[in-house]
Amino acid sequence: MKNGKIILGFLLAIASMACDRVNPSDQISRIDPSRVAPPPKSDYTIVNPGDADPVLFTMAWSETEFYTSGGSKLASVAPVIYDVQMDVLGNDFDNPISIASTTHLTADIKTKEFDIMLLDSLKATAGKKIAVELRVLTKYGQNGRFGIVSENTVAINFTPYQDRNPLQMLFLYGDFNSWNSSDHSKMLAMFKTNSEKNNHSYTLTAYFPAGSFRIVPSDFAPGGLQYFDKGGGAVEFAASGSNFSVASAGYKTLTLSLRSMMWSLEDYDASTARTWNLMGFIGSFCNWENEPLMTKFSSENPHIWHLGYELAPLGKDEVHSVKFRAERSWGSRWAALEPEGRPYGRTIFLQGDEADPNVVLREGGNYDIWFNDITGLYIINKQ
């Protein structure tokens, strides 16, 4: 930070000094910014700590010092808040994120929270090293309206871990299926809007009868870990706990975030949703005709469709192009919004002769296929 900018910032701050416990007659002419101390290591491979959340490293820095025009150091320029900021190395802090905020000269950085910041905010990839830059922003003045950055920055390499598989399938079981947790086709699958590796949000719009349910990963085995209602909108992943409850029956949208470990259940108006008799999974594998038909989940949930299907092996440079259509009619089809979206993706309903991209599958094999004709969300998951 250039001295000119420092001096200008403090001249602008004079008007607010009465709120900062500084004598208004004292003209501030100089600031000595904080200096950041490098953490113990310059390269961290972050390891999943399990249920604990230990300190990964501690940031430390010197005090930001304020001086009057007479050269005297001011004893107090309150309130002063130190904000630890991070960005990808080379970004010049164009879009920094805050990883800690304190009135002290140190901050403990916790493992899990920091790992999530790397994955979600900096778009890091689990298992791959990312170089980041850290600095301290000193906020001062009423409501922290002024700020000055540290004299230096520190560069550190981090290799984050993946806490949960972002592409895993999640299923509901409960009163609606007589608590059958052994057959995925009898359970309700949760969808996602895309297959991005930093997307940990799941959703399901369906008919929910009054009662209770649980959420399990696809590899669930009796006695294994499940998702339970922790209370207050929170979720816990444990061997036992409280079931999720539905007070009144009706169409609802269930959302679950495995990042924040929060959930919600909101009413959904499905009164205008058309109920189809037939739903097909069609594509180049069947020459775009006489497609295999999907199975309606239940009479209560006629908008959720399922199909287990084996696609033929592919040769070099070959793909399976697929989409969904109702009543075996091209006048009621769903085209891909993101052709490479798999196993999760979105479609758009089309009836005319518009261009309609296909979902592109680059492997043959056994697939578990789900489709929600209300939301247009799908799952095409290779087994």
Secondary structure, 3 states (H helix, E strand, C coil): CCHHHHHHHHHHHHHHHHHHCCCCCCCEEEEECCCEECCCCCEEECCCCCCCCCEEEEEEECCCEEEECCCCECCCCCCEEEEEEEEECCCCCCCCEEEEEECCCEEEEEHHHHHHHHHHCCCCCCCCCEEEEEEEEEEECHHHCEEEECCCCEEEEEECCCCCCCCCCEEEEEHHHCCCCCCHHHCEECECCCCCCCCCEEEEEEEECCEEEEEEECCCCCCCCEEEEEECCEEEEECCCECEEECCCEEEEEEEECCCCEEEEEECCCCCCCCCCCEEEEEHHHCCCCCCECEECCCCCCCEEEEEEEECCCCCCCCEEEEEEECCCCCCEEEECCCCCCCEEEEEEECCCCCCCCEEECCCEEEEEEEECCCCEEEEEEC
